[in-house]
Amino acid sequence: MAAKVPDLRRGAGVGHQRFKITEKPKDIRETLLRLVKIFRVRRRSLFLAALLTVTSTTVNIFAPYLAGQAINTFNISTNTVDVLLLQTILMALVLCYLTRWFIDTFNGVLMARVTQDLVRYIRTEFFSKLQRVPLKFYDNRSHGDTMSRITNDVDNISSTISQTTTQLLAGITSITGSLVMMLILSPFLTLVTMVTIPLFLLLTRSIATNSRQYFAGQQQKLGELNAVIEENIVGLKMVKAFNRQQNVLEAYKSINLDLRNYSIMAQIWAGFMMPIMVLINNLGFALIAVVGGVMSTRGMVTIGVIVSFLTYSKQFNMPLNNIAGMFNNIQSAMAGAERVFEIMDEAEEVPDKAGSIELLYPRGEVEFSHASFSYDTGKPVLKDINFRLQPGEVVALVGGTGSGKTTIVNLLIRYYELDEGKILIDGTDITSISRKSLRNCFSVVLQDTFLYSGTICDNIRYSRPEATDQEVMEAAILAHADEFITRLPNGYDTVVTGSTDNLSQGQRQLLAIARAVLSKAPILILDEATSSVDIKTEKEIQQALLALMEHRTSFLIAHRLSTIRDADKIMVIGDGEILESGTHMELMERKGAYYQMVRSQMGFEGGESVYELNLPVCEGDK
């Protein structure tokens, strides 16, 4: 079990508890194997980089031997120098260094390209995965944490690829080559060098065990911090409206402090590596110098051999030092990779059935047959729903908050899968229709309108990219959006985004209605589509929607009586069931749930009611 991070705060209380720290250690070996599989995408470039790295390291291995031979050209007893041999050796040394410089430079450029290509590949696969997961994935996850995984965690993987891939290979080659050359020069001195290896292995294992959990916690807390930032920037107005600035700040401080604590402990443990490695290397270097000096005085080795051996011992230990220096990045990247793969392993939407059909000319007939659904097992939201709509029919869904109205249309669009029963369009089970073809059947206007970064024209055209400017304008006129659009500084070319407030909520909703008008889909879904507009604009939109719904099967989810009373069919949803169904007049005559709902609207000023299914009063309803 992972140890708890020490609380470095003095007198600290309980931190922010929205997220829990994962206690179970991750499978580092499995993560590494998956990264290797990803590297295979650019295996040719990586193979070339590996070949260049091995070549560069091999060239570098001969440099100490040549340096030792250069020293041996000096004959101390005769006080002479073999000048020709010395010049040849020096030229060979210069050639080695130039060759290595050229190879390393080319390899650095190659690895930079490979690294960014792999990062692009990982981010593309990650984002593609986000398009394939079901909506319930987003229901239970913080958007900020998901964003942190595709940015910060992938960046950590990138740093590992660029900094460690070639260095690890170079280290292995350097260790192997240096060991071979040391054995050739002096097996006994090689044995002396090996004394420090067990100390290094013990050190690496101990630090890896203790630092891994802190690096994982660091990445998790970073995701939590991004989540809080994202939520509070988007909801800043609400934060200020309820004077929650201090509470938000305290929550942020708590997570930020936890992040600091994890980061400190991760860096402390990883930081132990380098100083201890330097100490071990210096001890080994001193030991070789002493033993080599004794052997030289006894004529067992030449001074040149000792010089070469000391250099080889550094080359042997240097890769171990590099690994120590890369240790932080490796641990952080593994933690980030695990978080990325966690998303990549999420279950995807149920794929289209083999041989799924395309609805070429949908008429808009809709049928729910014994449909049941629950978001959480054992907690049904809809129970045995049955109804049928003819093409062009308008149905209004009314009921209390959480009764299942929006769930019905979510199931129709196949955002979620039924637990039992089936849904049919034009007599065909929607599970037998390809998702692309199915969703082309719908125009949707939601209560919470989202605009994408771009012009107003682009946002209206989002539902039908091939639409002409004239068709966009006609849709805006029909939705009563043209009037405010033409008053904007750049008209239809005015740039908007999903987060800025240069448009009111009502104006955004008008644009969403124009977007639905433009799509020309046979089934129209209006989920509180007029909730953010004033009474005058609502009446104008209703007139436009009557013309729009004339040839479309329409689902209306609304609270205002003026929006629903002209529907062909009104269904009152309660406790996951259809309590009653009929026209406005039929339901009023029954004096059931709908009757009570209407009475609550008509009889209490301001929309107050003692009934569970109360609907806000509208001046047009009096």
Long-range contacts (C-beta under 8 A, 24 or more apart in sequence): 2-213, 2-216, 2-217, 3-210, 3-213, 5-214, 5-217, 5-258, 5-261, 5-262, 5-265, 6-261, 6-265, 7-261, 8-257, 8-260, 8-261, 8-264, 9-257, 9-261, 12-257, 15-254, 15-255, 15-257, 15-258, 16-224, 16-228, 16-251, 16-254, 16-255, 16-258, 18-142, 18-224, 19-142, 19-145, 19-220, 19-224, 21-217, 21-220, 22-216, 22-220, 25-212, 25-213, 26-212, 26-216, 26-334, 26-335, 26-338, 28-212, 28-334, 31-334, 31-337, 31-338, 31-341, 32-334, 34-337, 34-341, 35-157, 35-337, 38-118, 38-121, 38-122, 39-118, 39-161, 39-165, 41-117, 41-118, 41-121, 42-114, 42-117, 42-118, 45-110, 45-113, 45-114, 45-117, 46-114, 46-165, 48-110, 49-107, 49-110, 49-111, 49-114, 49-165, 49-166, 50-166, 50-169, 52-103, 52-106, 52-107, 52-110, 53-107, 53-166, 53-169, 53-170, 53-173, 54-169, 54-170, 54-173, 55-103, 56-99, 56-100, 56-103, 56-104, 56-107, 56-170, 57-170, 57-173, 57-174, 57-177, 58-173, 58-177, 59-96, 59-99, 59-100, 59-103, 60-96, 60-100, 60-174, 60-315, 61-173, 61-174, 61-177, 61-178, 61-181, 61-315, 62-96, 63-93, 63-96, 63-97, 63-311, 64-181, 64-307, 64-308, 64-311, 64-312, 64-315, 65-181, 65-185, 65-308, 66-92, 66-93, 66-96, 67-93, 67-307, 67-308, 67-311, 68-185, 68-302, 68-304, 68-305, 68-306, 68-307, 68-308, 68-309, 68-311, 69-304, 69-308, 70-304, 71-303, 71-304, 71-307, 72-302, 72-303, 72-304, 107-166, 111-161, 111-162, 111-165, 111-166, 112-162, 114-161, 115-158, 115-161, 115-162, 116-158, 118-158, 118-161, 119-154, 119-155, 119-157, 119-158, 119-161, 122-154, 122-157, 122-340, 123-150, 123-154, 125-344, 126-150, 126-154, 126-340, 126-343, 126-344, 129-343, 129-344, 129-346, 129-348, 130-343, 132-348, 132-349, 133-346, 133-347, 133-348, 133-349, 134-347, 134-348, 134-349, 134-415, 134-416, 134-417, 135-410, 135-415, 135-416, 136-375, 136-416, 137-346, 139-375, 142-223, 142-224, 142-227, 142-230, 142-231, 143-227, 143-230, 143-231, 144-223, 144-224, 144-225, 144-226, 144-227, 144-228, 144-229, 144-230, 144-231, 145-223, 145-224, 145-226, 145-227, 146-343, 147-226, 147-230, 148-222, 148-223, 148-225, 148-226, 148-227, 149-223, 149-336, 149-339, 149-340, 149-343, 150-340, 152-219, 152-222, 152-223, 152-226, 152-336, 153-219, 153-223, 153-335, 153-336, 153-337, 153-339, 153-340, 154-336, 154-340, 155-336, 156-219, 156-329, 156-332, 156-333, 156-335, 156-336, 156-337, 157-333, 157-336, 157-337, 157-340, 159-329, 159-332, 159-333, 160-326, 160-329, 160-330, 160-332, 160-333, 163-326, 163-329, 164-326, 164-329, 164-330, 164-333, 167-319, 167-322, 167-326, 168-323, 168-326, 170-319, 171-318, 171-319, 171-320, 171-322, 171-323, 172-319, 174-315, 174-316, 174-318, 174-319, 175-316, 175-319, 175-320, 177-315, 178-312, 178-313, 178-315, 178-316, 179-316, 181-308, 181-312, 182-309, 182-312, 182-313, 182-316, 185-301, 185-305, 185-308, 185-309, 185-312, 186-292, 186-295, 186-301, 186-305, 186-309, 188-291, 188-295, 189-288, 189-291, 189-292, 189-295, 189-301, 189-309, 192-284, 192-287, 192-288, 192-291, 193-284, 193-288, 193-313, 193-316, 195-284, 195-287, 196-280, 196-281, 196-283, 196-284, 196-317, 199-280, 200-277, 200-280, 200-320, 203-272, 203-273, 203-276, 203-277, 203-280, 204-273, 204-323, 204-324, 207-269, 207-270, 207-272, 207-273, 207-327, 208-327, 208-331, 210-269, 211-265, 211-266, 211-269, 211-270, 211-327, 211-331, 212-331, 212-334, 212-335, 214-262, 214-263, 214-265, 214-266, 214-269, 215-266, 215-270, 215-328, 215-331, 215-332, 215-334, 215-335, 216-335, 216-338, 217-262, 217-266, 218-259, 218-262, 218-263, 218-266, 218-332, 218-335, 219-332, 219-335, 219-336, 219-339, 220-339, 221-255, 221-258, 221-259, 221-262, 222-259, 223-339, 224-255, 224-259, 225-252, 225-255, 225-256, 225-259, 228-252, 228-255, 233-499, 234-499, 266-328, 266-331, 266-332, 267-328, 270-327, 270-328, 270-331, 271-328, 273-324, 273-325, 273-327, 274-321, 274-324, 274-325, 277-317, 277-320, 277-321, 277-324, 278-321, 280-317, 281-314, 281-317, 281-320, 281-321, 284-313, 284-317, 285-310, 285-313, 285-314, 288-313, 349-435, 350-417, 350-431, 352-434, 352-435, 353-431, 353-432, 356-432, 356-433, 356-434, 356-437, 357-428, 357-432, 357-433, 357-434, 357-437, 358-433, 358-434, 358-437, 359-425, 359-426, 359-428, 359-433, 359-437, 359-438, 359-440, 359-441, 362-425, 362-426, 362-441, 362-522, 362-523, 363-391, 363-426, 363-522, 364-389, 364-391, 364-392, 364-425, 364-426, 364-441, 364-522, 364-523, 364-552, 364-553, 365-389, 365-390, 365-391, 365-424, 365-425, 365-426, 365-427, 365-553, 366-412, 366-423, 366-424, 366-425, 366-523, 366-553, 367-423, 367-424, 367-425, 367-427, 368-408, 368-421, 368-423, 369-421, 369-422, 369-423, 369-424, 370-420, 370-421, 370-422, 371-411, 371-418, 371-420, 371-421, 371-422, 371-423, 372-418, 372-419, 372-420, 372-421, 373-407, 373-411, 373-416, 373-418, 373-419, 374-419, 375-416, 380-419, 380-576, 381-407, 381-576, 382-407, 382-408, 382-411, 382-576, 382-577, 383-575, 383-576, 383-577, 384-421, 384-577, 385-421, 385-577, 385-578, 386-578, 387-569, 387-571, 387-578, 387-581, 389-553, 389-569, 390-553, 391-522, 391-553, 392-549, 392-550, 392-551, 392-552, 392-553, 393-553, 393-554, 393-568, 393-569, 394-549, 394-553, 394-554, 394-556, 394-566, 394-567, 394-568, 394-569, 395-554, 395-555, 395-556, 395-567, 395-568, 395-569, 395-570, 395-571, 396-556, 396-557, 396-558, 396-563, 396-564, 396-567, 396-569, 396-570, 396-571, 397-555, 397-556, 397-557, 397-571, 397-573, 398-557, 398-558, 398-559, 398-564, 398-570, 398-571, 398-572, 398-573, 398-594, 398-597, 398-613, 398-615, 399-572, 399-573, 399-574, 399-579, 399-613, 400-574, 400-612, 400-613, 403-573, 403-574, 403-575, 403-576, 404-573, 404-576, 405-557, 405-573, 406-527, 406-557, 408-555, 408-573, 409-444, 409-525, 409-527, 409-555, 409-557, 412-442, 412-523, 412-525, 412-555, 413-438, 413-439, 413-442, 413-444, 413-525, 414-438, 414-439, 425-523, 440-521, 441-521, 441-522, 441-523, 442-521, 442-523, 442-524, 442-525, 443-515, 443-516, 443-517, 443-519, 443-520, 443-521, 443-523, 443-524, 443-525, 443-552, 444-516, 444-525, 444-527, 445-509, 445-512, 445-513, 445-515, 445-516, 445-524, 445-525, 445-526, 445-527, 445-529, 446-512, 446-527, 446-528, 446-529, 447-527, 447-528, 447-529, 447-531, 447-532, 449-505, 449-508, 449-509, 449-511, 449-512, 449-532, 450-498, 451-496, 451-497, 451-498, 451-503, 451-508, 451-511, 452-497, 452-498, 453-495, 453-496, 453-497, 453-498, 454-495, 454-496, 455-490, 455-492, 455-493, 455-494, 455-495, 455-496, 456-485, 456-488, 456-491, 456-492, 456-493, 456-494, 456-496, 456-511, 457-492, 457-493, 459-496, 459-511, 459-515, 460-511, 460-514, 460-515, 460-518, 461-518, 462-515, 463-515, 463-516, 463-518, 463-519, 464-518, 464-519, 464-520, 467-518, 471-518, 472-514, 472-518, 475-514, 475-515, 475-517, 475-518, 476-511, 476-514, 478-514, 478-517, 478-544, 478-547, 478-548, 479-510, 479-511, 479-513, 479-514, 479-517, 479-541, 479-544, 480-510, 480-537, 480-540, 480-541, 480-544, 481-507, 481-510, 481-511, 481-513, 481-514, 484-510, 504-532, 505-532, 506-532, 506-533, 506-534, 506-537, 508-532, 509-533, 510-537, 510-541, 513-541, 513-544, 513-545, 516-548, 517-544, 517-548, 521-552, 522-551, 522-552, 522-553, 523-552, 523-553, 523-554, 523-555, 524-548, 524-549, 524-552, 524-553, 524-554, 524-555, 525-554, 525-555, 525-557, 526-554, 526-555, 526-556, 526-557, 526-558, 527-557, 528-557, 528-558, 528-559, 529-556, 529-558, 530-558, 530-560, 530-563, 531-558, 531-559, 535-618, 535-619, 535-620, 538-562, 538-563, 538-620, 539-620, 559-615, 559-616, 560-615, 560-616, 560-618, 560-621, 561-598, 561-601, 561-602, 561-615, 561-618, 561-621, 562-618, 562-620, 562-621, 570-594, 572-597, 572-613, 574-612, 574-613
